[in-house]
Amino acid sequence: MTILVACGACGDTPVAPDSQVTDHPEASACQPIGATGEVIRRSGNPRLIAGQPFTDGKLDLSIADPDVQRDAAGTGWNLYYAAAHATTFSATDKVPVIRNATSVDRQTWTVRDVPALVAAPEPTAWDHTSTETPTVAYNPSAAPDRRYLMLYAGANGMFPFPGYTFPGHAIGAAFSADGVTFTRVPPAQSKDGDAGKVLTGADVYPGTTGAIVADPELAFVDGIYHLWFSSFACRGASCETVHAYGVSHATSPDGITWTVLEAPVRSLLRASATITSGGAQPSVIYDARRCRWEMWLTSDAAGDTDAQPVVFNNMAGVWQAESMDGVTWFVNYSGSRDLAWKPAEPGEPLGLLTGADVAADDTGRLMLYVGFDDTDVPADFVLPDRTAQGFRPGVMTLNVATRDLP
C-alpha cells in the first residue's frame, strides 16, 4: 500500500505533454484495431489514500475526479485530481484544490506540495465553493504561457431550485506554461466577465429554466480542442421537469470560445429518443494510430448502487463506448461494464465514487478510479452511509486497473 507523500522539492519540474492524443494520420495509414483484453485491477491497490499531510500543516481530506496522462518521454505518468484541503477533517477551513502527482511505475505516486489550482478566494467568485473534475490537454503550438489548458467544474453554491442537491456548476479554464501551476483565464476573456468561466448551462441549453455543465474531459486533435462533459437542464417555473441529461460535446480553437456540437450526444443515450437517459463523467482518448475514439462513462439505472454501503456520488462502474469520428458512438448498455464494483477488492469495499479516467500507452490502457475504503482510515475520517446514524469511518482511495499493459 502506498500512502501519498507531499513533495516539496518537485514543484519546479515541468509536466510533460498529454500523449493520449497525437497527430491525425491519413485514413489509409490507420492500423487495424486488433484484439483487446479485459480491464483488470492491479495488485497493490489502493495506491493513494486521503489524509496525507502537506508542508502548510494541513491535510487533503478527499481524492476525487482523477485525470491521468502518459508523459511525452514514455517513461512516466501525470495525474491531476480534486481534493478538499483543511486543518482537520471536521475543520471549517476547507478549501477545494486541484492536485498534480507523478509516477514512473503506476504504483507509487508523488504529489506536488503546491496545488495546480485553488478555489477562488473571493466569496462572490463563481467558483469559490467548488473547483473540481480537472482535465488537462497540451497544445505545442499555443503561446508559451498557454501550452497547457486545464478545464474544471466550478460553482458557488447549490443549484438554485427546490428538490435538487447538486452544485450549480459551470466550466472554467486555466492555462499553464509547465503543467504544474495554472492561472485562470482573465475576466476580459470570459464572455461573462468572470475569471476562468468559459462555458455555462445556459450556453448549452438556451431557453431552459436552469442548466448545469460539469465533469469536463479534453482531447486536443488536429489543432482543435474537443470537450465532452456532463450536462443537465430542466424546465418549469421551479425547474421541476427534467429536460435533458447526458454527455455533451463541444469544440474550440483556443480553449476559451466553445461551440456546442450536440447536447446531449444522442448515440450515448440509453434510449436515443429520450434525452434524459444519458450518462455522465466521460473519459476520452483518441487513438491516432487506429483512427478511433474511446470513451468511458457512467450510466447507472435505478438500484444499481443500492448494495454499496457508502452513499456519496456512487457509481456501479463504467461503460466503454467507441467511435470512428468522435461524433457517433457505439455503446452496449445490455452488455458488461468495463469496470464494475467488487466489494472484495482492496480500496473499494464500501463502494465506488462516480467516474474513472483512462490514459493510452500504445495499445494498452491505464485506468484510475476512486473507491470508498474502511481500511487504514485516518483518525476522525468518516463517509456518509445508509445507516440510521448516517455515517461510518471511511476514506477515499485511488486505485489502478489496466488493459493490455504489463
N, C-alpha and C positions, 0 to 999 in steps of 0.2 A: 504494500500500500504506500502510495506517495502522497505526502501532505505538501501542499503548495507552500513554498518558502519565498518571502519577499526578496526581490533582487535590487539592492540599492545601487549596484555598480553597472547594471546593464542598460541604463536609460539612454546612453548615447549611441547605441548600436542601431543603425537603421534596419527596418524590417524590409525583407526582400519582396519583390513584386508578387502579385497573385498569379500563380501559374495554373489556376483552374482553367483559364481561357488563353488561347494562343491564336496565331494568325489563321484566318479562314482560308482553307485551300480551295482550289477548283474542284468541282464535283467529281471530275474524272480521277482526282487524286485521293478521293475518300477511300479509306481502308475498310474491309469488312469488319462487322462488329464482333463476330466470333462468339464462342461460348463464354458465359459468365457464371461465377459461383454464387453462393449464398452469403449474405451478411452474417458474420459470426462475431460474438463478443470475444474479446481478448482476455486472457488471464491477467490478473493484476488489478482489475477494477476494484474500487474506484481509483482514478488517477489523481484527482484533486478533491479536497473536502473543504467546504466553507468553514470559516472560523480562523483562518490564518492571520497572523499579526503583520502590521506594517510599521515602518520607522516613525510614523506620526503617533504611535501608541494606540492606534485603533485597529479594528477588525473588519474583514469583509464577512457579512452575515449570510450571504447567499451566493450562488453560482447559477447563472441562467443565460439562455439565448446564445450559445456558442456559435462563432463564425470562424472556420478553420481553413487554412490555405497552405499549399506546398510552397516552399520558398524557391527563389529563382535558381539557386545553385543545385537544387535537388537533394540537399543534404539535411534539411530540417523542415519544421512546420511552424506556422504563425497562427495564433489564436487570439480572438477578441471575444469578450463576454461581458455581461452585465452583472453588477453586484450592488448591494446596499452596504455602505461603509459607515461605521459608528463606533462609539467608545465601548459599548456592550450591547448584547442582544436586545435588552429592554430599554436602552437609552433612547432619548428623544432627539438626538442629533444625527439621525440617519440621513445620508446623502447618497443619491444614486450616482454611480460611477461606471465607466466602461474601462475594462482592463485589457492589457495586451500581455500575452505569455508566449514563450517559445519552447520548442522541444527538438531534439535531434533523433529521438527514438520512438516517439508517440507514447512513451511511458512516463518519463519524468518531465514535468512542465515547470518552467521558471517564469514567474510573473514579475513584471517591472514594478518598481515601487511607486512610480508616478503614474496616475491614471492616464489613459489615452484621451479621455474626455470626462468632464464632470458636469452634473446638472447645473443649469444656470442659477447663480446665487440670488438673483433678484426675485423677490416673492411674486412679482407680477409677470415674470417671464413665462412664455407659453410652455416651456419645457422644464419648469422649476421642480415639479414633484415627480416627474418620470422622465428618465433618459435611459433607454434600454434597446434591446434587439439590434445590436450593431451589425453592419455588413460593410466590407471594405473591398474596393477594386483599385487596381493600379493602371494608370494611363501614362506610358512613357513619353507621349507627345504633348502632354499638358505642361503648363508653366511649372518651373521647378518647385514652387511652393504649393502646387496643386496636383502633384503626381498621384497622391493617394486620396481617394474620395471615400469618406465614411457617410453612410446614411444610417439614421437611427429613428426610433419612435420616441416622441416626447409628448408630454401632457402637463397640464396644471389643473388637477382636479379630475373628478369623475365625469362621465358622460351625463349631461345635464337634463336627463329626462327620467321620470319615475319608472322603477322596475328594472333598471339597468345597473350592473355592478362592475363595470369596467371603466378604465380611464378614457377621457376624450382625446384619443391620440391623433396626432398628425405626424408627418415625416420631416425630419431635419437633415441638413447636410453640413459636413465639416471637412476641411482639407488639411493635408499634411505633406511636408517635403520628405519625411523619412518613415512615415507609418507608425511613429512612436507616440507623438502628441499631436492633437488635431485642434484646429481653430474653426469655429462656426462661420458659415457664410455671413458677411456683414449685412446689416439691415437694409442698406441701399440696394442690395442684390436680391433681396427677398420681395416677392410681389406683395406680400402682406406687411412689409416693413419690420419684420421680426427676425432678429439674428438667428440664422440656422434654418428657419422654416421654408420648405420648398414645395410641399405637397399636402393638401388637406382633403378631408372627406368631401367638402363642397366642390373641390376641383374634380373629383372622380364621379360624384353623384349629384350634379347640379339639379336643383329643383326639389330635392327631398327635404324633409323637416330636419333631419340630423344624419350625420355620417361620420365615420372614422376610417383612418388608414393606419396600418401598423405592420410590424414584423417585416421590414424591407429585406430584400435579397438582390444583390447586384451581380451582373456579369458584364464585362467590357469586351465587345466583339466587333471587329471591323470598324473601329472608331466611334462606336455608339454604346452608350450605357443602357443596358436593359435592366429594368426593375420589375420584380414580382413582389407582391405584398398582400397581406390580409386586408379585407375591406368589408364594411358593413354600412347599411343605410336603412333608414326607417321613415315612415310617413305617418300622417295624422297629427292632430293638434298637440298630442303628448308623445308623438313618435311611437304610438302603440302598435303600429303594423310594420313588421319587418319587411322591407322592400328587397334587399339584396344581401347576400353573404357568400363570400368566396375569395379565391385568389385572383387578383387583377394584375394587369401587365401595362407598363408604360415605358417610354424610351426618352432619351435626352442626349444632345450632343455635348453638354457641358456639366451635367450633374445638378444643374440648378433649375432649368426650364424643362418641364416634363410634358409629354404628350401621351394621354391615356389611349391605349390601343383597344383594350377590351376590359370591361368591368361588370361582373366577374368573367373570367375566362370560361366560356361555355363548355369546352371539352374537358374541363377539370371538375365539373359538377357531377354529383351522383345521379341527377336527373336533369338532362340538358334543357328541358322546358321549365324547370323550377329554379329560378336564380337565387333562391335562398338555400340551396342544397350543396353549397360549396365547402371547401376545406380552408385551411389556414397554415400559417408558419412555413412558407416554402423555403426549400434549399435547392439551388440550381447550379449546374455546371454545364459548360459547353465542351464537348469532346471534339476538338478540331480535326484530329486525325480521322475520325469516323463520321464526321459531319452530323453529329446528333446532339440533342439536348437531353439532359436527365434532370428530373425534379423529384424531391422527396417532400411530402406534405402530410399534415394531419387531417383526418376526416373521420370523426367518430360518430356512430349512431347512438341513440339514447340507450343508456345502460352499459355501454362498452367499458366504462371505467368504474362501475359500481363496486367491483371487488377490491379496488385499491384502497388501503386504509387511510391514506392522506387525501385531503380534498383541497387542491390548490392548482388550478390550471392544468389538470391532468390530461394525459393522452393514453390511449391504448397502444399506440405505436405509430409508425409512419408507413405510408404507401409510396411506391415508386411510380412515376409517370415518365414517358419518353416522347420525344418529338423530333422530327427531321427539320423543322423550320422555327421552332420556338414559339409558334402561334397555335397550331393544332396539336393537341396532346392525346396520348392513349394511356389510360389507367384502368386497371381491372379491379374494381371495388368488390367483386364477388370472389376474388382470389385471396391470397395471403399477404399480410403486411411484410415489408422488407425487414422491419424490426418490430417485435411485439413484446409487451411487458411479460417478464418472467420473475415472479416473486422470489424464486430460489436463487436468483443470480445476485452476486455481490454488488452493492451500490444501489440497488433498486427494490428492496423488499417491501417498501411502503408505497411504491408507485413510480410513475414517470411524469416529469414536467413536460408540457407540450413543446414540440419542436425538436428536431435534430439537424445537425449540419454535416454536409458531406464535401470532401475535397478529393480531387483526382490526383493520382500518381501513375501516369501512363494508363494502363488498363485497370489498375487497382483503385479502390476507393477507401477512404478513411472516413468513418462516421463518428462524431462526438454527440453525446446525448446526456441529459441530466436526470438523475434519479433521486428518490427520497429514501434515506437510509436510517436505520436505528442502531448502527454500529459506530463506535468511536465518536459519539455525539459530544461536541464541546459543551461545557457547563452552561446551563440555562437555555440552550437552544431548543426550540420546540417547532412543530409543524402543525397546521390545522388538520383535524381528522373528523371521523364520523361518530365519535363517542359523545355521550352527554356532556362531558367536560369540554369538548371542542378542540382539544389539542393533545399532543403527546411529545415526548422527547424525540427529536429527529433532526436530520441535517441534509442539505442538498449536496449532491456529488456529481462530479464529471466523470463520464465513462467512455470507453473506446470500443468500437466494433469496426471490422474491416471486411472488405470483399476483394478477393484475389490479391491480397498482399501477404508477404511472409510474416 
